[in-house]
Amino acid sequence: MIFRKGELFCGPGGLSLGAKMVEVKDENNTLYKVEHAWANDYHEDTCKTFRHNICPDKPETVFFGDVKELDIKSLPPIDAFAFGFPCNDFSLVGETKGLEGEYGGLYSYGIKVLKHHKPKWFIAENVGGLESANEGKAFIQILTEMERAGYTITPHKYKFEEYGVPQARHRIIIVGFRKDLGLRFEVPKAPFKNKKDWKSSKQALENPPIPEDALNHEFTRHDKKVIEMLSHINPGDNCWVDYLPEHLRLNVKKTKMSNIYRRLHPETPAYTVTGSGGGGTHMYHYEEPRALTNRERARLQTFPDWYEFIGGKESARKQIGMAVPVEGAKIIVEAILKTYAKIPYETEPARWDEEYIQNMVTTGEKKKRKGSTRKTKKKNEVDENQQAFQLEESK
């Protein structure tokens, strides 16, 4: 069975590439796989990257433009659907606006696809902050609308470093099967629960080595002061360490974001690859006093070296940071196909079980999780002085 997949907010194609890599056969030797049908994104370079790598023979199936202007009903029929609705308003970094923000309500266009095209299954992806946005009301509303659209849903917070991705990237991914199919998705077991088994940033960047002429491998030209500062910062540390010489310290009075001029540690997974932020947020090499190249960031997102990102250096950086890790997508899609084909696989409990979900959908409220004593973290402020960091890095 071939599942024709449509995708909103498709990004540069991390999820689609992971899906394309999976083929499953059942006991009758029936093949199950996913094929691209159509995709949409509001960023032009991103659409070019998707066309170039995912569907070069069908460029007309990728629609560039605002999803609000997309005629959803006229799109070709699909069997599978994916939407990584924009996470800006649900992120724990910066001001969390949730459903009230500019991007908060865009998930509803995914719901429209579910209601009109009725795909057999879907994947929805967002940041971990979705769980707490609007005091949890955003998460409940989204799950409720998915359930009412006719789907049995399984939301889970995936820690991708536990799935072999060389990056501490935690994302809420919701998988849904159409209710008439009588299927429920089970979370695939994370094979690397032990931190000792996690793939490190050094393994990702050096094994195998990146060729000098690799695609998207342009280096950043740094100010001499930045190079000197990075030379003093130990791997794993940032620019706020107390051992940094006085003349190299940044004059910041408000919240000090932990990723500012933070160097990777060679023996651990990288911190989260992001697609935005000014100077000081470009991720920094554990050995050399410099920012990572886009190819190195793409390695951390598990893109193969042949995958080319179209556009300038900052455009490519944005695309890479907003993508779903390829290997993470591959594991989840493989579990979806095995569920449909009724092929057993190792599983683990979902963060939110069926009873918990039904309680949220029915009452509109979240009950406290057992054993949860964590206090809500104060949301980070983005210091206005971060603007000044721009002068230290040139494109």
Buried (B, 14 or more C-beta within 10 A) or exposed (E): BEBBBBBBBBBBBBBBBBBBBBEBEBEEEEEBBBBBBBBBBBBEBBBBBBBBBBBEEEEEBBBBEEBEEBEBEEBEEBBBBBBBBBBBBBBBBBEBBBBEBEBBBBBBBBBBBBEEBBBBBBBBBBBBBBBBBBEBBBBBBBBBBBBEBBBBBBBBBBBBBBBBBBBBBBBBBBBBBBBEEEBBBBBBBBEBEEEEEBBBBBBBBEEEEBEEEBBBBBEBEBEEEBEBBBEBBEBBBBBBEEEBEEEBEBEBEEEBBEBBBBBBBBEBBBBBBBBBBBBBBBBBBBEEBBBBBBBBBBBBBBBEBEBBBBBEBBBBBBBBBBBBBBBBBBBBBBBBBBBBBEBEBEEEEBBBEEEBBEBBBEEEEBEEEEEEEEEEEEBBBBBEEBEBBEEBBEE
